[in-house]
Amino acid sequence: MDGKELEILQLIEQNARMSAETLAKMVDLTVAETEEIIKELEEQKVILGYSAVIDWTKITETETVTAMIDVKVTPKRGVGFDDVAERIYRFPEVRALYLMSGAYDLAVVIEGKTMQEVAKFVSQKLSTIDSVISTTTHFQLKKYKHDGVVFSDGEEDQRIVITP
């Protein structure tokens, strides 16, 4: 991977809506070259998708409960943690899943409509998987920052920006 590809990836990660024309100017390539690099990165599964960071708390009808669940599992011979991880990430409630170091093996992020829905997921779906030994559930109370974006309470942003 060359420097131009890395530059394009970094720019897309910051703002996936940036046009090919703008990207091309920023990395000093033609629009056609930029579009070709993006197409190749998508085909190679380096770029897996594009998403927006949304403050759902500003939409009162769509409140959800987010929980982070620490999961201790017994890895299976020959496949390690991959088999149980696949079983977990296939549930539609699961928003993210990570293999972790430390006291727990997996970190699962799920969303539900209520705390009871999250509790039901843990007790009826997650805990019943053969390899799962134990779980610890943490409910998200407030989001301050996500994917590099700071969430504010609607007040004027107090960040200090220093420009060269």
C-alpha positions in Angstrom: 0.0 0.0 0.0 1.5 3.3 -1.0 1.3 6.7 0.7 -1.5 8.0 -1.6 -3.7 5.1 -0.7 -3.1 5.7 3.0 -3.8 9.4 2.6 -7.1 8.6 0.9 -8.1 6.1 3.6 -7.4 8.6 6.3 -9.4 11.3 4.6 -12.3 9.0 3.9 -12.3 7.8 7.6 -12.6 11.4 8.7 -15.4 12.3 6.2 -16.8 9.5 4.0 -19.0 12.0 2.1 -16.0 13.8 0.7 -16.2 13.9 -3.1 -13.7 12.2 -5.4 -12.9 15.7 -6.7 -12.0 17.0 -3.3 -10.1 13.9 -2.4 -8.1 14.1 -5.6 -7.1 17.7 -5.0 -6.1 16.9 -1.4 -3.8 14.0 -2.4 -2.6 15.5 -5.7 -4.1 12.9 -8.1 -6.6 13.0 -10.9 -10.2 12.3 -10.1 -9.9 9.1 -12.3 -6.9 7.9 -10.3 -8.6 8.6 -7.0 -11.8 6.8 -8.0 -9.7 3.8 -9.2 -7.8 3.6 -5.9 -11.1 3.7 -3.9 -12.6 1.0 -6.2 -9.6 -1.2 -5.7 -9.7 -0.7 -1.9 -13.4 -1.6 -1.8 -12.7 -4.7 -3.9 -9.9 -5.7 -1.6 -12.2 -5.3 1.4 -9.9 -2.7 2.9 -12.9 -0.3 2.8 -15.7 -2.3 4.3 -18.5 0.3 4.3 -19.4 3.9 4.9 -21.3 5.2 7.9 -22.5 8.4 9.6 -22.2 9.3 13.3 -25.6 10.2 14.5 -26.7 11.7 17.9 -29.8 9.6 18.4 -30.6 11.3 21.7 -31.8 14.3 19.6 -34.5 12.1 18.1 -36.7 11.4 21.1 -38.8 8.7 19.3 -35.7 6.5 18.7 -34.2 6.0 22.2 -32.2 2.8 22.6 -30.2 1.2 25.4 -26.6 0.3 24.6 -24.7 -2.2 26.7 -21.2 -3.4 26.7 -20.9 -7.0 27.8 -17.6 -8.6 28.9 -17.7 -12.3 28.0 -15.4 -15.1 29.3 -15.4 -18.1 27.0 -13.7 -21.4 26.6 -12.0 -21.4 23.2 -12.5 -24.4 21.0 -9.6 -26.6 19.8 -8.5 -25.7 16.3 -10.6 -22.6 15.9 -9.8 -20.7 19.1 -12.3 -17.8 19.7 -13.4 -17.5 16.1 -16.2 -20.0 16.3 -17.9 -18.6 19.4 -17.3 -15.0 18.1 -19.1 -15.8 14.8 -22.1 -17.3 16.7 -22.3 -14.0 18.8 -21.8 -11.5 16.0 -24.6 -13.1 13.9 -27.2 -11.9 16.4 -28.9 -8.7 15.0 -28.6 -6.9 18.4 -24.8 -7.1 18.3 -23.3 -3.8 17.0 -19.6 -4.6 17.7 -17.5 -7.6 18.9 -13.9 -7.5 19.9 -11.4 -10.1 21.1 -9.7 -8.6 24.2 -6.8 -9.2 26.5 -7.3 -9.2 30.3 -9.9 -10.8 32.6 -12.5 -11.3 29.8 -12.1 -12.7 26.3 -14.7 -10.9 24.3 -16.3 -7.4 24.4 -19.8 -7.3 22.9 -21.6 -4.1 22.2 -25.4 -4.5 21.8 -28.4 -2.2 21.4 -31.9 -2.9 22.6 -35.1 -0.9 23.1 -35.1 -1.4 26.9 -32.9 -2.7 29.7 -35.2 -5.7 29.9 -34.6 -6.4 26.2 -30.8 -6.3 26.8 -31.2 -8.6 29.9 -33.2 -11.0 27.8 -30.5 -11.1 25.1 -27.9 -11.9 27.7 -29.9 -14.5 29.6 -31.6 -16.3 26.7 -29.1 -15.9 23.8 -25.6 -15.0 24.9 -25.3 -17.0 28.2 -26.8 -20.2 26.6 -23.9 -20.5 24.1 -21.9 -23.6 25.1 -18.5 -21.9 25.2 -19.7 -18.9 27.3 -18.5 -19.2 30.9 -19.6 -15.9 32.3 -20.8 -12.4 31.4 -20.7 -8.9 32.9 -23.0 -6.3 31.5 -22.3 -2.5 31.6 -25.1 -0.1 30.5 -24.0 3.0 28.6 -25.4 6.1 30.5 -24.1 8.9 28.3 -22.1 9.1 25.1 -19.3 11.8 25.1 -17.3 10.8 22.1 -17.8 8.1 19.4 -15.5 7.4 16.3 -13.6 10.6 17.0 -16.7 12.8 17.1 -17.5 14.7 20.3 -21.2 14.8 21.3 -22.4 18.0 23.0 -25.6 18.8 24.9 -26.6 21.4 22.3 -24.5 24.1 24.0 -21.9 26.1 22.1 -18.8 23.9 21.5 -16.1 25.1 23.8 -13.1 23.5 22.0 -10.1 25.6 21.2 -8.9 25.3 17.6 -5.3 26.3 16.9 -4.5 27.0 13.3 -0.9 27.3 12.0 
